């Protein structure tokens, strides 16, 4: 990425689309620390990448009040809906970053901040010429290494088998992660079902769940 392009992207990422107490603001000058995220410090922190309509994180935040949930989402309509739901439930443990995490991720937060990171159903870019646009690659895995502590967890879901297989190979080759139990599974009960996931299940799609644990920094 050229310096000019990086500056342009940061100028976008540093802004907020509208005024809300639930926004966090990214900055190239300083990384966000746990003390900057919420009005109080939580026991653990959870990051959802591409949080969509917010239904997954909000359901978890209602059950895990001692965890701070940070959501990264770029689409304004989804952000507005999420904020309405946060307000409806009077949640003090959910904040949103209106940032494209494919631009900036490890640059935004201090190291070892999150005990868990979730990525649900990113675009699989099925055509070979588009594979370079996929989120999960060696650079992304390096960002996970920075943001997670040892034994931190990354959870991923996709309904596209070739993407699941490629993801498994990338984590295996990284040598810094290991599967939590098995390389993939077809059921996941500990994370709420998203609207997209429910739709895919109704269509009869097979969903691959991949959970990786960071074993060394």
Secondary structure, 3 states (H helix, E strand, C coil): CCHHHHHHHHHHHCCCCCCCCCEECCCCCCCECHHHHCCCCCCEEEEEECCCCCHHHHHHHHHCCCEEEEEECCCHHHHHHHHHHHHHCCCCCEEEECCCCCCCCCCCECCCCEEEEEEECCCCCCCHHHHHHCCCCHHHHHHHHHHEEEEEEEEEEECCHHHHHHHHHHHHHHCCEEECCCCCECCCCCCCCCHHHHHHHHCCCCCEEEEEEECCC
